[in-house]
């Protein structure tokens, strides 16, 4: 009889594998785990954080800015030139010299000017001597005339002698008057010559800094054709920034609005000022219309220099310590896109019928979020049905705008390019009427508190018009009437503590195209949907050259992958 095997002598792991109960437990665990995984896959609640990108509502400062580039120039400067011709004999300053009003800047050789003044003075002395001679002759003529008159009383002379004496006296008086006029003319010319002699010395007309010198010592200056410029003096204590603003943004500017700028190498330092004026005459360069906007900034420490390039930011609106969310979270749909009028993922497309012109269907209200079997389903967003535009002419893919319909309805159903082309084809009066109608439509929805989802074109236009304000005709570069920047309403999706999504209506304020201010509807710390996560793509296998330490890489400068040996051969 064979003895039973000694189980105590076998290893412990072999004794454990021999138990059937252990294998039964393992099989049961596998079945239960697989069933639970299958249930989670088909019926379980999805992980929203793996599907969507979330942003936290937080407090920050937000500004709506109009950006432009400009050049820094001195506000007060003068080009000092020469009023007389001659050789620049002496230059007393150089670039960077600080001068006061009345300081001597340069001297021109005065030799010719001095000689001219001396000649004028000599001629004046000659004329004065001639005047003295004529005055003595006039006195003698007066004595002869008096004698002839006395003799005529006694009938001791003839009438002819008396008349000749009178004529001689009048001639002597006329010669005196002529010489006096000649003396006055000579004196006037002498004053001009003395002034030219004084112009040989050039003095500073104002206090400031010499920023440029265009003439050199010893250079001959010719002031007969045009006044030659010798140097420029500028007051660098106050600088003016000349900014070029495009015609699309100039309507947002208003007088005394806050503006700041930075310069290259300033390490983020900001200089603040207020807008002084917008010049009404634009500068057209390559069919681009630009308007010059000017503002002044103090330059006490001389950190700003002439012709510096400035990156200018006009503050159209701002909010301090406000609740902000990303723009992508406003009106976001299940596909992660912004703006209403887009269908959710899984929502069937609705074919828009073309009702009679001017008729519109009532807006459909949004359905609240629902849950099924513990799974949160994202509520489908229903866009309000409105009057569809008339059909486009045959052979074209664009919807033709209806001429009889209101202006905003003309653009319903058009693509962005078609709307842009139609807007450019409109007259200025029609564009202004369109802006006013969009603004009125946005204000009406705000007063009624509606949350109806109009077509994407009309809603986006009205929201933009309500946020940025209407375009107001300007006088002298500034709007004559300033209206307060309005608010607008939209929706966001908020992650609840239960792990579901809740759609909320919010009131929005200032926007900087990246973030937007939330006035009501959200609290600090709320999690809102900012987009949908894209599926991660599998990383491509590294090339053989990268795995081989670069032995099979191509020559320098060749794009990656070129010159490598093929794999798998």
C-alpha positions as CSV (number, residue, x, y, z in Angstrom):
1,X,0.0,0.0,0.0
2,X,1.3,3.4,-1.1
3,X,1.8,5.9,1.6
4,X,0.0,9.2,1.3
5,X,2.2,12.2,0.2
6,X,3.7,14.3,2.8
7,X,1.9,17.6,2.4
8,X,3.9,19.3,5.2
9,X,7.1,18.9,3.1
10,X,5.7,20.9,0.1
11,X,6.3,24.7,-0.1
12,X,3.6,27.0,1.3
13,X,2.7,28.7,-2.0
14,X,2.1,25.3,-3.5
15,X,-0.2,24.3,-0.6
16,X,-2.1,27.6,-1.1
17,X,-2.6,27.0,-4.9
18,X,-4.0,23.6,-4.1
19,X,-7.1,25.0,-2.2
20,X,-10.1,25.2,-4.5
21,X,-11.9,27.7,-2.3
22,X,-9.1,30.2,-3.0
23,X,-9.6,29.8,-6.8
24,X,-13.4,30.3,-6.3
25,X,-12.9,33.5,-4.4
26,X,-10.6,34.8,-7.1
27,X,-13.0,34.0,-9.8
28,X,-15.9,35.6,-7.9
29,X,-13.9,38.8,-7.5
30,X,-13.0,38.9,-11.2
31,X,-16.7,38.5,-12.1
32,X,-17.8,41.2,-9.7
33,X,-15.1,43.6,-10.8
34,X,-15.8,43.1,-14.5
35,X,-19.5,43.6,-14.0
36,X,-19.0,46.8,-12.0
37,X,-16.6,48.2,-14.6
38,X,-19.1,47.3,-17.4
39,X,-21.9,49.0,-15.4
40,X,-19.8,52.2,-14.9
41,X,-18.9,52.1,-18.6
42,X,-22.5,52.0,-19.9
43,X,-24.7,53.3,-17.0
44,X,-22.4,55.0,-14.5
45,X,-22.0,58.8,-14.0
46,X,-19.3,60.2,-16.2
47,X,-16.4,62.1,-14.7
48,X,-17.0,65.7,-15.7
49,X,-13.5,66.8,-14.9
50,X,-12.2,64.4,-17.5
51,X,-14.6,65.8,-20.1
52,X,-14.5,69.5,-19.5
53,X,-12.0,72.2,-18.6
54,X,-13.0,74.1,-15.6
55,X,-12.0,77.6,-14.5
56,X,-12.4,79.1,-11.0
57,X,-14.2,82.4,-10.5
58,X,-11.8,84.7,-8.8
59,X,-11.3,88.4,-8.1
60,X,-9.0,90.5,-10.1
61,X,-8.6,93.9,-11.8
62,X,-9.9,94.1,-15.4
63,X,-9.5,96.7,-18.0
64,X,-11.0,97.2,-21.5
65,X,-8.0,98.6,-23.4
66,X,-7.5,100.2,-26.8
67,X,-3.9,99.5,-27.9
68,X,-1.7,101.6,-30.3
69,X,1.9,102.5,-30.9
70,X,3.3,106.0,-30.6
71,X,6.4,108.1,-30.4
72,X,7.7,110.2,-27.5
73,X,8.5,113.9,-28.4
74,X,9.2,117.0,-26.3
75,X,6.1,119.1,-25.8
76,X,8.0,122.4,-26.1
77,X,10.9,122.7,-28.4
78,X,12.4,125.2,-30.8
79,X,14.7,125.0,-33.8
80,X,17.4,127.8,-33.4
81,X,18.6,129.1,-36.8
82,X,20.7,132.0,-38.2
83,X,19.1,135.2,-39.5
84,X,22.3,136.4,-41.2
85,X,24.8,134.8,-43.5
86,X,28.4,134.3,-42.6
87,X,30.8,131.8,-41.2
88,X,29.9,130.1,-37.9
89,X,32.8,131.4,-35.9
90,X,32.1,129.9,-32.5
91,X,29.7,127.3,-31.1
92,X,29.4,127.5,-27.3
93,X,27.1,124.4,-26.7
94,X,27.0,120.8,-27.7
95,X,24.3,118.0,-27.6
96,X,23.1,117.5,-24.1
97,X,24.0,121.0,-22.8
98,X,21.5,122.5,-20.5
99,X,20.9,126.2,-21.2
100,X,18.8,129.0,-19.8
101,X,16.9,131.6,-21.7
102,X,19.3,134.3,-22.9
103,X,22.5,132.2,-22.8
104,X,24.9,132.7,-25.7
105,X,24.8,129.7,-28.1
106,X,26.8,130.6,-31.1
107,X,28.6,133.5,-32.9
108,X,28.8,134.3,-36.6
109,X,31.8,136.2,-38.1
110,X,30.6,139.9,-37.9
111,X,33.3,141.5,-40.1
112,X,31.1,142.3,-43.0
113,X,28.2,143.3,-40.8
114,X,30.4,145.6,-38.7
115,X,31.7,147.3,-41.9
116,X,28.2,147.9,-43.1
117,X,27.2,149.5,-39.8
118,X,30.3,151.8,-39.9
119,X,29.5,152.9,-43.4
120,X,25.9,153.7,-42.5
121,X,27.0,155.7,-39.5
122,X,29.5,157.7,-41.7
123,X,26.8,158.5,-44.2
124,X,24.5,159.6,-41.5
125,X,27.1,162.0,-40.2
126,X,27.5,163.4,-43.7
127,X,23.8,164.0,-44.1
128,X,23.6,165.7,-40.7
129,X,26.5,168.1,-41.8
130,X,24.6,168.8,-45.0
131,X,21.5,169.6,-43.0
132,X,23.4,172.2,-41.0
133,X,24.6,173.9,-44.2
134,X,21.0,173.9,-45.6
135,X,19.7,175.4,-42.4
136,X,22.2,178.3,-42.6
137,X,21.3,179.0,-46.2
138,X,17.6,178.9,-45.2
139,X,18.3,181.5,-42.4
140,X,20.1,183.8,-45.0
141,X,17.2,183.5,-47.4
142,X,14.8,184.5,-44.6
143,X,16.9,187.6,-43.9
144,X,16.9,188.6,-47.6
145,X,13.1,188.1,-47.8
146,X,12.6,190.3,-44.7
147,X,14.8,193.1,-46.2
148,X,12.9,193.0,-49.5
149,X,9.5,193.3,-47.7
150,X,10.7,196.3,-45.8
151,X,12.0,198.0,-48.9
152,X,8.7,197.2,-50.7
153,X,6.8,199.2,-48.0
154,X,9.0,202.3,-48.9
155,X,8.7,201.6,-52.6
156,X,12.5,201.2,-52.7
157,X,12.6,197.9,-54.5
158,X,10.7,196.1,-57.3
159,X,8.1,193.4,-57.1
160,X,10.3,191.0,-59.0
161,X,13.1,191.2,-56.4
162,X,10.5,190.5,-53.6
163,X,9.2,187.4,-55.5
164,X,12.7,186.1,-56.1
165,X,13.5,186.4,-52.4
166,X,10.4,184.5,-51.4
167,X,11.2,181.7,-53.9
168,X,14.8,181.4,-52.6
169,X,13.5,181.0,-49.0
170,X,11.0,178.3,-50.0
171,X,13.7,176.3,-51.9
172,X,16.0,176.4,-48.9
173,X,13.1,175.2,-46.7
174,X,12.4,172.3,-49.1
175,X,16.1,171.2,-49.2
176,X,16.1,171.1,-45.4
177,X,13.0,168.8,-45.4
178,X,14.6,166.5,-48.0
179,X,17.8,166.2,-46.1
180,X,15.8,165.4,-42.9
181,X,13.9,162.6,-44.7
182,X,17.1,161.2,-46.0
183,X,18.5,161.2,-42.5
184,X,15.5,159.3,-41.2
185,X,15.9,156.7,-44.0
186,X,19.6,156.3,-43.2
187,X,18.8,156.0,-39.5
188,X,16.3,153.2,-40.2
189,X,18.8,151.4,-42.4
190,X,21.4,151.8,-39.7
191,X,19.0,150.2,-37.1
192,X,18.6,147.2,-39.5
193,X,22.3,146.9,-39.9
194,X,22.9,147.1,-36.2
195,X,20.2,144.4,-35.7
196,X,21.9,142.2,-38.2
197,X,25.1,142.8,-36.3
198,X,23.4,141.7,-33.1
199,X,22.0,138.6,-34.9
200,X,25.6,137.5,-35.4
201,X,25.4,136.4,-31.7
202,X,22.7,133.7,-31.2
203,X,21.0,133.5,-27.8
204,X,18.8,130.8,-26.4
205,X,15.1,131.7,-26.8
206,X,14.0,129.3,-23.9
207,X,15.4,127.2,-21.2
208,X,15.9,123.5,-22.0
209,X,18.4,120.9,-23.3
210,X,20.2,121.0,-26.6
211,X,18.9,117.8,-28.2
212,X,20.6,118.2,-31.7
213,X,23.2,120.2,-33.4
214,X,23.0,120.3,-37.2
215,X,25.8,122.9,-38.0
216,X,29.5,122.7,-37.2
217,X,32.0,125.4,-36.2
218,X,33.6,126.9,-39.2
219,X,30.6,126.2,-41.5
220,X,29.4,128.9,-43.8
221,X,25.7,129.7,-43.4
222,X,23.6,131.2,-46.1
223,X,20.4,132.9,-44.8
224,X,19.4,134.5,-48.1
225,X,17.5,131.5,-49.5
226,X,16.2,129.9,-46.2
227,X,17.0,130.2,-42.5
228,X,19.6,127.5,-41.7
229,X,19.0,125.5,-38.6
230,X,21.9,125.3,-36.2
231,X,20.5,123.4,-33.2
232,X,17.4,122.4,-31.4
233,X,16.5,123.2,-27.8
234,X,13.8,121.2,-26.1
235,X,12.1,121.3,-22.7
236,X,12.4,117.7,-21.5
237,X,10.5,118.2,-18.3
238,X,7.2,117.4,-20.1
239,X,6.9,114.9,-23.0
240,X,4.1,114.5,-25.5
241,X,3.3,111.0,-26.8
242,X,1.9,111.1,-30.4
243,X,-0.1,107.9,-30.9
244,X,-1.6,106.6,-34.1
245,X,-5.0,105.0,-33.5
246,X,-6.8,103.1,-36.2
247,X,-10.2,104.3,-37.4
248,X,-11.9,101.2,-35.9
249,X,-10.8,102.3,-32.4
250,X,-10.8,106.0,-32.6
251,X,-14.6,106.2,-31.7
252,X,-13.8,104.6,-28.3
253,X,-11.5,107.5,-27.3
254,X,-12.9,110.4,-25.2
255,X,-11.2,113.5,-23.8
256,X,-9.4,113.2,-20.5
257,X,-9.6,109.4,-20.5
258,X,-6.8,107.7,-18.6
259,X,-4.0,106.3,-20.8
260,X,-0.6,104.7,-20.0
261,X,2.3,103.4,-22.0
262,X,5.5,101.4,-21.7
263,X,8.8,101.7,-23.6
264,X,11.3,99.2,-24.8
265,X,13.7,98.4,-22.0
266,X,11.5,100.0,-19.3
267,X,11.1,96.6,-17.6
268,X,7.3,97.0,-17.4
269,X,7.3,100.5,-15.9
270,X,4.2,102.5,-16.8
271,X,3.8,106.2,-17.5
272,X,0.3,107.6,-17.0
273,X,-1.5,110.6,-18.5
274,X,-4.8,111.8,-19.8
275,X,-5.8,112.1,-23.4
276,X,-5.5,115.8,-24.6
277,X,-6.8,115.7,-28.1
278,X,-7.4,113.7,-31.3
279,X,-6.3,115.5,-34.4
280,X,-9.2,115.5,-36.9
281,X,-7.0,115.1,-40.0
282,X,-5.9,111.4,-40.4
283,X,-2.7,110.0,-41.8
284,X,-3.3,107.5,-44.6
285,X,-0.5,104.9,-45.2
286,X,-1.0,102.0,-47.6
287,X,-4.8,102.6,-47.4
288,X,-4.7,102.4,-43.6
289,X,-6.4,105.4,-41.9
290,X,-4.7,106.4,-38.6
291,X,-5.6,109.3,-36.3
292,X,-3.1,111.1,-34.1
293,X,-4.0,111.1,-30.4
294,X,-1.8,113.3,-28.2
295,X,-1.3,113.2,-24.4
296,X,1.4,114.6,-22.1
297,X,3.3,113.0,-19.3
298,X,5.8,114.5,-16.8
299,X,9.5,113.6,-17.2
300,X,11.0,114.8,-14.0
301,X,13.8,112.2,-13.9
302,X,14.6,112.5,-17.6
303,X,13.9,108.8,-18.1
304,X,12.0,109.5,-21.4
305,X,14.0,110.5,-24.4
306,X,13.1,111.9,-27.8
307,X,11.8,109.5,-30.5
308,X,11.3,106.6,-28.1
309,X,8.7,104.0,-29.2
310,X,5.8,103.7,-26.9
311,X,3.2,100.9,-26.6
312,X,0.1,102.9,-25.6
313,X,-3.0,101.6,-23.8
314,X,-6.1,103.7,-23.6
315,X,-8.4,102.6,-20.7
316,X,-11.9,102.5,-22.2
317,X,-13.4,100.9,-19.0
318,X,-12.0,99.2,-15.9
319,X,-13.2,97.5,-12.7
320,X,-11.2,97.0,-9.5
321,X,-11.4,93.8,-7.4
322,X,-14.1,92.3,-9.6
323,X,-15.3,88.7,-10.1
324,X,-13.8,87.6,-13.4
325,X,-14.2,84.4,-15.5
326,X,-12.6,83.5,-18.9
327,X,-14.5,84.6,-22.0
328,X,-14.6,81.0,-23.1
329,X,-16.9,80.2,-20.2
330,X,-19.6,82.7,-21.2
331,X,-22.4,81.0,-23.1
332,X,-20.2,77.9,-23.6
333,X,-22.0,74.8,-25.0
334,X,-21.2,71.1,-24.7
335,X,-18.7,71.5,-27.5
336,X,-16.8,74.1,-25.5
337,X,-17.5,76.9,-27.9
338,X,-18.7,80.3,-26.9
339,X,-21.8,82.2,-28.0
340,X,-25.4,81.1,-28.1
341,X,-27.3,79.7,-31.0
342,X,-25.1,76.5,-31.3
343,X,-26.5,73.1,-30.6
344,X,-25.3,70.8,-27.9
345,X,-23.6,67.6,-28.5
346,X,-26.3,65.0,-29.2
347,X,-29.0,67.6,-30.0
348,X,-30.4,67.1,-33.5
349,X,-30.2,69.9,-36.0
350,X,-33.4,71.8,-36.6
351,X,-34.1,72.8,-40.1
352,X,-35.2,76.4,-40.1
353,X,-38.3,77.1,-42.1
354,X,-38.8,80.3,-44.1
355,X,-41.9,82.1,-42.8
356,X,-43.5,85.2,-44.2
357,X,-41.4,88.3,-44.1
358,X,-41.4,90.1,-40.8
359,X,-42.9,87.1,-38.9
360,X,-41.1,85.4,-36.1
361,X,-41.8,82.4,-33.9
362,X,-41.8,82.7,-30.0
363,X,-38.5,81.9,-28.3
364,X,-38.3,78.5,-26.7
365,X,-37.2,78.4,-23.0
366,X,-34.2,76.4,-21.9
367,X,-34.9,73.1,-20.3
368,X,-33.5,72.5,-16.8
369,X,-30.9,69.9,-16.2
370,X,-32.2,66.4,-15.5
371,X,-30.6,63.2,-14.1
372,X,-31.3,59.6,-15.1
373,X,-30.1,56.6,-13.2
374,X,-27.7,58.7,-11.2
375,X,-26.1,60.0,-14.4
376,X,-26.1,63.7,-15.0
377,X,-27.1,64.6,-18.5
378,X,-26.0,68.0,-19.9
379,X,-29.0,70.1,-20.7
380,X,-29.5,70.8,-24.3
381,X,-29.6,74.5,-25.3
382,X,-32.4,75.4,-27.5
383,X,-31.9,78.4,-29.7
384,X,-34.9,80.6,-30.3
385,X,-36.5,80.2,-33.7
386,X,-36.7,83.5,-35.6
387,X,-37.6,84.6,-39.1
388,X,-35.3,82.9,-41.6
389,X,-33.9,85.0,-44.4
390,X,-35.1,84.7,-47.9
391,X,-33.5,82.1,-50.1
392,X,-30.4,83.0,-52.0
393,X,-30.5,83.4,-55.7
394,X,-29.9,80.2,-57.7
395,X,-26.3,79.3,-58.2
396,X,-25.1,81.1,-55.1
397,X,-24.5,79.6,-51.7
398,X,-25.0,82.9,-49.7
399,X,-28.3,84.0,-48.3
400,X,-29.5,87.2,-49.9
401,X,-30.4,89.9,-47.4
402,X,-34.0,91.0,-47.5
403,X,-34.3,94.6,-48.3
404,X,-37.7,95.1,-46.7
405,X,-36.8,93.4,-43.4
406,X,-35.3,95.2,-40.4
407,X,-31.6,95.6,-40.6
408,X,-30.6,93.0,-38.0
409,X,-32.8,90.3,-39.7
410,X,-31.0,90.8,-43.0
411,X,-27.9,89.2,-41.5
412,X,-29.7,86.2,-40.0
413,X,-28.4,82.9,-41.3
414,X,-25.3,84.4,-43.0
415,X,-21.8,83.2,-42.3
416,X,-19.2,85.6,-40.9
417,X,-17.7,86.4,-44.3
418,X,-21.1,87.0,-45.8
419,X,-22.1,89.3,-43.0
420,X,-18.9,91.2,-43.3
421,X,-19.3,91.7,-47.1
422,X,-22.9,92.8,-46.6
423,X,-21.9,95.2,-43.9
424,X,-19.2,96.8,-46.1
425,X,-21.7,97.2,-48.9
426,X,-24.1,99.2,-46.7
427,X,-24.2,103.0,-46.7
428,X,-23.1,104.9,-43.7
429,X,-26.7,105.8,-42.8
430,X,-27.7,102.1,-42.9
431,X,-24.7,101.2,-40.7
432,X,-25.7,103.8,-38.1
433,X,-29.3,102.6,-38.2
434,X,-28.1,99.0,-37.7
435,X,-26.1,100.0,-34.6
436,X,-29.0,101.8,-33.1
437,X,-31.4,98.8,-33.7
438,X,-28.9,96.4,-32.2
439,X,-28.5,98.6,-29.1
440,X,-32.3,99.0,-28.8
441,X,-32.8,95.2,-29.0
442,X,-30.1,94.6,-26.4
443,X,-31.6,97.2,-24.0
444,X,-35.1,95.8,-24.4
445,X,-34.0,92.3,-23.4
446,X,-32.1,93.7,-20.4
447,X,-35.2,95.6,-19.1
448,X,-37.5,92.6,-19.6
449,X,-35.1,90.2,-18.0
450,X,-35.5,87.7,-20.8
451,X,-33.0,85.0,-21.4
452,X,-34.2,84.1,-24.8
453,X,-31.5,82.8,-27.1
454,X,-31.8,84.8,-30.3
455,X,-29.8,83.8,-33.4
456,X,-26.1,83.9,-32.9
457,X,-25.6,86.9,-35.3
458,X,-28.2,89.2,-33.7
459,X,-27.3,88.2,-30.1
460,X,-23.5,88.7,-30.5
461,X,-24.1,92.0,-32.3
462,X,-26.4,93.3,-29.6
463,X,-24.2,92.1,-26.8
464,X,-21.2,93.8,-28.4
465,X,-23.2,97.0,-28.9
466,X,-24.5,97.0,-25.3
467,X,-21.0,96.4,-23.9
468,X,-19.1,98.9,-25.9
469,X,-21.8,101.5,-26.3
470,X,-23.1,103.1,-29.5
471,X,-21.1,104.9,-32.0
472,X,-21.7,108.6,-31.5
473,X,-20.8,111.3,-34.0
474,X,-17.7,113.1,-32.9
475,X,-16.8,116.8,-33.0
476,X,-13.1,117.6,-33.0
477,X,-12.1,114.0,-32.4
478,X,-14.3,113.4,-29.3
479,X,-17.9,112.3,-28.7
480,X,-20.2,115.1,-27.9
481,X,-22.4,112.9,-25.6
482,X,-21.0,110.1,-23.5
483,X,-23.3,107.3,-22.6
484,X,-22.6,104.8,-19.8
485,X,-21.3,101.5,-20.9
486,X,-24.1,99.0,-20.6
487,X,-24.2,95.5,-19.2
488,X,-25.4,92.3,-20.9
489,X,-26.7,88.9,-19.7
490,X,-25.5,85.4,-20.7
491,X,-25.3,81.9,-19.2
492,X,-22.5,79.8,-17.7
493,X,-22.4,76.2,-16.6
494,X,-21.3,75.7,-13.0
495,X,-20.1,72.5,-11.3
496,X,-22.3,71.8,-8.3
497,X,-21.1,70.1,-5.1
498,X,-23.0,67.0,-6.2
499,X,-20.8,66.7,-9.3
500,X,-23.4,67.8,-11.9
501,X,-23.6,70.8,-14.2
502,X,-26.0,73.7,-13.5
503,X,-26.7,76.4,-16.0
504,X,-26.9,79.9,-14.5
505,X,-27.8,83.3,-15.9
506,X,-25.2,85.9,-15.2
507,X,-24.9,89.7,-15.7
508,X,-21.6,90.7,-17.4
509,X,-19.7,94.0,-17.3
510,X,-16.2,95.0,-18.5
511,X,-14.5,92.6,-20.9
512,X,-10.9,92.6,-22.1
513,X,-11.4,89.8,-24.7
514,X,-9.7,87.3,-22.4
515,X,-11.6,87.7,-19.2
516,X,-15.0,89.3,-18.4
517,X,-16.4,90.8,-15.3
518,X,-19.4,89.1,-13.6
519,X,-21.8,91.4,-11.8
520,X,-24.2,88.9,-10.5
521,X,-25.0,85.2,-10.8
522,X,-21.7,83.7,-9.5
523,X,-19.7,83.7,-6.3
524,X,-15.9,83.6,-5.8
525,X,-14.6,80.1,-5.9
526,X,-17.3,78.6,-8.2
527,X,-16.1,76.2,-10.9
528,X,-17.4,77.0,-14.4
529,X,-17.0,75.2,-17.7
530,X,-14.4,76.9,-19.9
531,X,-14.2,74.3,-22.7
532,X,-14.1,70.7,-23.6
533,X,-10.9,68.5,-23.2
534,X,-9.5,67.2,-26.4
535,X,-8.7,63.4,-26.4
536,X,-5.0,62.8,-25.9
537,X,-3.3,61.6,-29.0
538,X,-0.9,58.8,-28.8
539,X,2.6,59.9,-28.9
540,X,4.5,58.9,-32.0
541,X,7.4,56.5,-31.5
542,X,10.7,58.0,-31.5
543,X,12.8,57.7,-34.6
544,X,15.6,55.3,-35.0
545,X,18.1,58.2,-35.1
546,X,16.9,59.5,-31.7
547,X,17.1,56.0,-30.2
548,X,20.5,55.5,-31.7
549,X,22.1,58.5,-30.0
550,X,22.1,60.6,-33.2
551,X,24.2,58.2,-35.3
552,X,21.6,58.2,-38.1
553,X,20.5,61.8,-37.9
554,X,20.6,64.0,-41.0
555,X,23.0,66.9,-41.7
556,X,22.8,70.1,-39.7
557,X,19.9,72.3,-40.8
558,X,17.9,69.5,-42.4
559,X,14.3,69.1,-41.0
560,X,13.7,66.3,-38.5
561,X,13.2,62.9,-40.0
562,X,15.3,63.6,-43.2
563,X,18.3,61.6,-43.9
564,X,17.5,58.8,-41.4
565,X,17.7,55.2,-42.3
566,X,14.3,53.5,-42.8
567,X,13.2,51.1,-40.1
568,X,11.9,47.6,-40.4
569,X,13.9,46.7,-43.5
